[in-house]
Amino acid sequence: MNRDPYSELPAVGSFELQSAVAADGESLPDAQLSGIFGAGGQDRSPDLAWSGFPAETQSFMVTMFDPDAPTPSGFWHWTVVDVPASVTSLAAGAGESDETLPQGARHLTNDAGLRRYVGAAPPPGDPPHHYFIAVTALDIAEGEVPDTATPALACFQTVAHTIGRAILVPVYGA
């Protein structure tokens, strides 16, 4: 499918996002694949480091979304809100639980019904899926997104407060 879910949102500036294990157009390693959905992975979130975001950033939101999933709404693998503006990286595996995130940051429930990272697991025979890993710079402080928000609702509630975004798009599948 290769639909860019961010292309239809209001334009914002971009900044740098890097990972030792996730790169644009490159296949995700086994550790970042799903164990719970039978892809043979470890459900280990990738390491992320970002820089060059707007000076007025008050918090970040980190997401991983698969628009190629065989549903009308794609599949949200990971959503972290309330990442303090002073935090500029997440270690590999930080998506295991709220306890492994920086102080103040928290997970929202993903489309697997879990409050953590869940790895890639496209259906057998599907063409490669694209995994949009985004770090979104917000002009609002922590605590603005309700704990019960879905990832889609969190994005809806923050779109008007988005002042920058950095994206990596690794792939995985046949």
DOTOR-684757 format. One record per residue (C-alpha): x negated, y negated, z negated; residue in one letter. Coordinates in Angstrom, 3 decimals, m for minus. Example, Ala and Ser with C-alpha at 12.3 -4.5 7.8 and 13.67 -1.06 7.14 Angstrom:
2
<atom px="m12.300" py="4.500" pz="m7.800" kenu="A"/>
<atom px="m13.670" py="1.060" pz="m7.140" kenu="S"/>
END
This chain:
174
<atom px="0.000" py="0.000" pz="0.000" kenu="M"/>
<atom px="m2.748" py="m2.442" pz="m1.069" kenu="N"/>
<atom px="m0.340" py="m5.181" pz="m2.144" kenu="R"/>
<atom px="m1.995" py="m7.966" pz="m4.128" kenu="D"/>
<atom px="0.463" py="m8.627" pz="m6.980" kenu="P"/>
<atom px="m1.200" py="m11.957" pz="m7.765" kenu="Y"/>
<atom px="m0.963" py="m13.432" pz="m4.251" kenu="S"/>
<atom px="2.607" py="m14.649" pz="m4.731" kenu="E"/>
<atom px="2.002" py="m16.349" pz="m8.092" kenu="L"/>
<atom px="1.081" py="m20.025" pz="m8.365" kenu="P"/>
<atom px="m2.529" py="m20.583" pz="m7.334" kenu="A"/>
<atom px="m5.044" py="m21.036" pz="m10.165" kenu="V"/>
<atom px="m8.799" py="m21.285" pz="m10.273" kenu="G"/>
<atom px="m10.892" py="m18.170" pz="m10.471" kenu="S"/>
<atom px="m13.834" py="m17.236" pz="m12.653" kenu="F"/>
<atom px="m16.338" py="m14.385" pz="m12.848" kenu="E"/>
<atom px="m15.477" py="m10.875" pz="m14.047" kenu="L"/>
<atom px="m18.000" py="m8.045" pz="m14.176" kenu="Q"/>
<atom px="m18.075" py="m4.429" pz="m15.268" kenu="S"/>
<atom px="m20.743" py="m1.745" pz="m15.236" kenu="A"/>
<atom px="m18.146" py="0.864" pz="m14.228" kenu="V"/>
<atom px="m15.428" py="m0.959" pz="m12.233" kenu="A"/>
<atom px="m16.148" py="m2.782" pz="m8.983" kenu="A"/>
<atom px="m14.060" py="m4.070" pz="m6.088" kenu="D"/>
<atom px="m13.281" py="m1.255" pz="m3.675" kenu="G"/>
<atom px="m15.338" py="1.312" pz="m5.601" kenu="E"/>
<atom px="m13.894" py="4.472" pz="m7.135" kenu="S"/>
<atom px="m13.274" py="4.478" pz="m10.879" kenu="L"/>
<atom px="m15.512" py="6.924" pz="m12.784" kenu="P"/>
<atom px="m14.032" py="9.977" pz="m14.504" kenu="D"/>
<atom px="m14.066" py="8.330" pz="m17.949" kenu="A"/>
<atom px="m11.611" py="5.662" pz="m16.719" kenu="Q"/>
<atom px="m9.193" py="8.275" pz="m15.355" kenu="L"/>
<atom px="m6.233" py="9.582" pz="m17.281" kenu="S"/>
<atom px="m6.522" py="12.568" pz="m19.559" kenu="G"/>
<atom px="m2.884" py="12.507" pz="m20.606" kenu="I"/>
<atom px="m1.622" py="12.588" pz="m16.998" kenu="F"/>
<atom px="m3.942" py="15.381" pz="m15.874" kenu="G"/>
<atom px="m6.516" py="13.463" pz="m13.833" kenu="A"/>
<atom px="m9.355" py="14.981" pz="m15.879" kenu="G"/>
<atom px="m10.416" py="11.689" pz="m17.426" kenu="G"/>
<atom px="m10.914" py="10.288" pz="m20.895" kenu="Q"/>
<atom px="m8.489" py="7.320" pz="m20.854" kenu="D"/>
<atom px="m11.500" py="5.112" pz="m21.684" kenu="R"/>
<atom px="m11.047" py="1.451" pz="m20.810" kenu="S"/>
<atom px="m13.834" py="m0.080" pz="m18.707" kenu="P"/>
<atom px="m16.313" py="m2.568" pz="m20.100" kenu="D"/>
<atom px="m15.517" py="m6.134" pz="m19.013" kenu="L"/>
<atom px="m17.451" py="m9.409" pz="m19.251" kenu="A"/>
<atom px="m16.257" py="m12.787" pz="m17.985" kenu="W"/>
<atom px="m17.644" py="m16.300" pz="m17.603" kenu="S"/>
<atom px="m16.925" py="m19.599" pz="m15.883" kenu="G"/>
<atom px="m13.352" py="m19.884" pz="m17.164" kenu="F"/>
<atom px="m11.752" py="m23.321" pz="m17.726" kenu="P"/>
<atom px="m12.986" py="m25.242" pz="m20.776" kenu="A"/>
<atom px="m9.407" py="m25.774" pz="m21.987" kenu="E"/>
<atom px="m8.815" py="m22.002" pz="m22.331" kenu="T"/>
<atom px="m7.170" py="m21.189" pz="m25.672" kenu="Q"/>
<atom px="m6.732" py="m17.415" pz="m25.211" kenu="S"/>
<atom px="m7.026" py="m14.596" pz="m22.687" kenu="F"/>
<atom px="m4.794" py="m11.776" pz="m21.528" kenu="M"/>
<atom px="m6.351" py="m8.614" pz="m20.049" kenu="V"/>
<atom px="m4.323" py="m6.303" pz="m17.805" kenu="T"/>
<atom px="m4.686" py="m3.338" pz="m15.473" kenu="M"/>
<atom px="m1.895" py="m2.826" pz="m12.956" kenu="F"/>
<atom px="m1.370" py="m0.318" pz="m10.126" kenu="D"/>
<atom px="0.979" py="m1.784" pz="m7.481" kenu="P"/>
<atom px="0.595" py="1.422" pz="m5.421" kenu="D"/>
<atom px="2.312" py="3.635" pz="m8.018" kenu="A"/>
<atom px="5.374" py="5.410" pz="m6.602" kenu="P"/>
<atom px="7.871" py="3.202" pz="m8.426" kenu="T"/>
<atom px="9.612" py="m0.024" pz="m7.368" kenu="P"/>
<atom px="7.708" py="m1.868" pz="m10.112" kenu="S"/>
<atom px="4.209" py="m0.351" pz="m9.944" kenu="G"/>
<atom px="2.558" py="0.903" pz="m13.146" kenu="F"/>
<atom px="1.030" py="m1.115" pz="m16.011" kenu="W"/>
<atom px="m1.939" py="0.827" pz="m17.424" kenu="H"/>
<atom px="m3.198" py="m1.716" pz="m19.938" kenu="W"/>
<atom px="m2.216" py="m5.060" pz="m21.432" kenu="T"/>
<atom px="m4.099" py="m6.907" pz="m24.160" kenu="V"/>
<atom px="m2.870" py="m10.283" pz="m25.414" kenu="V"/>
<atom px="m4.184" py="m12.759" pz="m27.948" kenu="D"/>
<atom px="m7.822" py="m12.344" pz="m26.970" kenu="V"/>
<atom px="m9.464" py="m15.392" pz="m28.606" kenu="P"/>
<atom px="m11.063" py="m17.941" pz="m26.279" kenu="A"/>
<atom px="m14.388" py="m17.300" pz="m28.032" kenu="S"/>
<atom px="m14.400" py="m13.676" pz="m26.779" kenu="V"/>
<atom px="m16.038" py="m13.186" pz="m23.365" kenu="T"/>
<atom px="m16.306" py="m9.404" pz="m23.170" kenu="S"/>
<atom px="m14.717" py="m6.113" pz="m24.114" kenu="L"/>
<atom px="m16.856" py="m3.030" pz="m24.637" kenu="A"/>
<atom px="m16.065" py="0.229" pz="m22.856" kenu="A"/>
<atom px="m13.442" py="2.014" pz="m24.919" kenu="G"/>
<atom px="m12.083" py="m1.168" pz="m26.500" kenu="A"/>
<atom px="m8.651" py="m0.176" pz="m25.180" kenu="G"/>
<atom px="m8.411" py="2.818" pz="m27.509" kenu="E"/>
<atom px="m6.316" py="1.003" pz="m30.119" kenu="S"/>
<atom px="m5.745" py="m2.404" pz="m31.684" kenu="D"/>
<atom px="m8.508" py="m1.548" pz="m34.181" kenu="E"/>
<atom px="m11.083" py="m1.329" pz="m31.354" kenu="T"/>
<atom px="m10.152" py="m4.752" pz="m29.953" kenu="L"/>
<atom px="m11.650" py="m8.076" pz="m31.087" kenu="P"/>
<atom px="m10.016" py="m9.509" pz="m34.205" kenu="Q"/>
<atom px="m6.644" py="m11.065" pz="m33.359" kenu="G"/>
<atom px="m6.211" py="m9.271" pz="m30.020" kenu="A"/>
<atom px="m3.468" py="m6.667" pz="m29.640" kenu="R"/>
<atom px="m2.067" py="m4.216" pz="m27.133" kenu="H"/>
<atom px="1.379" py="m4.283" pz="m25.614" kenu="L"/>
<atom px="3.102" py="m1.019" pz="m24.732" kenu="T"/>
<atom px="2.069" py="0.181" pz="m21.270" kenu="N"/>
<atom px="4.252" py="2.059" pz="m18.788" kenu="D"/>
<atom px="3.218" py="5.365" pz="m20.386" kenu="A"/>
<atom px="4.860" py="4.180" pz="m23.604" kenu="G"/>
<atom px="1.500" py="3.782" pz="m25.387" kenu="L"/>
<atom px="m0.112" py="0.782" pz="m27.058" kenu="R"/>
<atom px="m3.536" py="1.460" pz="m25.537" kenu="R"/>
<atom px="m5.348" py="1.924" pz="m22.238" kenu="Y"/>
<atom px="m4.242" py="4.810" pz="m20.035" kenu="V"/>
<atom px="m6.429" py="5.698" pz="m17.072" kenu="G"/>
<atom px="m5.806" py="6.116" pz="m13.369" kenu="A"/>
<atom px="m3.857" py="9.164" pz="m12.216" kenu="A"/>
<atom px="m2.312" py="8.756" pz="m8.771" kenu="P"/>
<atom px="m0.085" py="11.609" pz="m7.583" kenu="P"/>
<atom px="m1.944" py="14.328" pz="m5.658" kenu="P"/>
<atom px="m2.027" py="13.594" pz="m1.938" kenu="G"/>
<atom px="m1.436" py="9.853" pz="m2.314" kenu="D"/>
<atom px="m3.849" py="7.538" pz="m0.519" kenu="P"/>
<atom px="m6.217" py="5.712" pz="m2.896" kenu="P"/>
<atom px="m4.463" py="3.450" pz="m5.386" kenu="H"/>
<atom px="m5.720" py="m0.064" pz="m6.193" kenu="H"/>
<atom px="m6.154" py="m0.963" pz="m9.858" kenu="Y"/>
<atom px="m5.968" py="m4.717" pz="m10.453" kenu="F"/>
<atom px="m7.976" py="m5.444" pz="m13.587" kenu="I"/>
<atom px="m7.316" py="m9.086" pz="m14.481" kenu="A"/>
<atom px="m8.541" py="m11.407" pz="m17.187" kenu="V"/>
<atom px="m6.178" py="m14.366" pz="m17.360" kenu="T"/>
<atom px="m7.202" py="m17.638" pz="m19.025" kenu="A"/>
<atom px="m4.287" py="m19.286" pz="m20.848" kenu="L"/>
<atom px="m3.750" py="m22.796" pz="m22.207" kenu="D"/>
<atom px="m1.789" py="m21.418" pz="m25.165" kenu="I"/>
<atom px="m3.109" py="m20.013" pz="m28.407" kenu="A"/>
<atom px="m2.661" py="m16.509" pz="m29.697" kenu="E"/>
<atom px="0.757" py="m15.418" pz="m30.919" kenu="G"/>
<atom px="2.837" py="m16.809" pz="m28.054" kenu="E"/>
<atom px="3.740" py="m13.391" pz="m26.575" kenu="V"/>
<atom px="6.118" py="m11.298" pz="m28.735" kenu="P"/>
<atom px="4.857" py="m7.929" pz="m29.926" kenu="D"/>
<atom px="7.839" py="m6.261" pz="m28.232" kenu="T"/>
<atom px="7.133" py="m7.790" pz="m24.793" kenu="A"/>
<atom px="6.547" py="m5.478" pz="m21.862" kenu="T"/>
<atom px="3.502" py="m6.212" pz="m19.688" kenu="P"/>
<atom px="5.782" py="m7.672" pz="m16.995" kenu="A"/>
<atom px="7.505" py="m9.934" pz="m19.522" kenu="L"/>
<atom px="4.134" py="m11.053" pz="m20.931" kenu="A"/>
<atom px="3.032" py="m12.036" pz="m17.423" kenu="C"/>
<atom px="6.328" py="m13.842" pz="m16.847" kenu="F"/>
<atom px="6.041" py="m15.727" pz="m20.139" kenu="Q"/>
<atom px="2.450" py="m16.785" pz="m19.467" kenu="T"/>
<atom px="2.540" py="m17.624" pz="m15.755" kenu="V"/>
<atom px="3.194" py="m21.326" pz="m16.468" kenu="A"/>
<atom px="0.309" py="m21.307" pz="m18.958" kenu="H"/>
<atom px="m2.198" py="m19.613" pz="m16.655" kenu="T"/>
<atom px="m5.155" py="m21.878" pz="m15.905" kenu="I"/>
<atom px="m7.536" py="m19.338" pz="m14.388" kenu="G"/>
<atom px="m7.815" py="m15.690" pz="m13.442" kenu="R"/>
<atom px="m10.609" py="m13.243" pz="m12.724" kenu="A"/>
<atom px="m9.853" py="m9.963" pz="m10.959" kenu="I"/>
<atom px="m11.632" py="m6.718" pz="m10.120" kenu="L"/>
<atom px="m9.897" py="m4.146" pz="m7.900" kenu="V"/>
<atom px="m11.421" py="m0.670" pz="m8.141" kenu="P"/>
<atom px="m9.656" py="2.255" pz="m6.476" kenu="V"/>
<atom px="m8.987" py="5.901" pz="m7.160" kenu="Y"/>
<atom px="m7.362" py="8.732" pz="m5.243" kenu="G"/>
<atom px="m7.675" py="11.013" pz="m2.232" kenu="A"/>
END
